[in-house]
Amino acid sequence: MKRKIKYTGEPVGAKVISDFLPKQEDLVLKEKRSKVTLTLTEKSLKFFKDKARKHGASYQAMIRRLIDYYVVNQL
């Protein structure tokens, strides 16, 4: 950045936004969990592991969220 920015007297057009962020306690997901054993095909497991690695996530958490999403949309 060799050139300096020249500011003019133009209006900025900023506006005040009310507090839209959730409370900190609403960000903590503390649902009761039950441990299960699930047998997947190698193809399905590879898919989830590859996607999890790509996004820096846990494949088990991805599967859990997928099932949770399915349940919520069935209600």
C-alpha positions, 0 to 999 in steps of 0.5 A: 500500500504505497498510495495514501487514501484520500478521504472526502466529506461525503456522508458515511450512511452508517446507522445504529443497529440494536443488540442482535447477538444472542445471550452467552448462555444461549450459545451453550448447547447442553443437550442430554446425550446418549451413546449408541453404536452405529455401523456405517458403510465404508463409503458413508464413513469415508464421506463424513471423514473427508468432509470433516477433515476439509472443514476442520470438524469432527465427523461424529459431530457432523453425523450427530448434527445431520440426525438432529437436523432430520429429526427437527424437520420431521416434527 
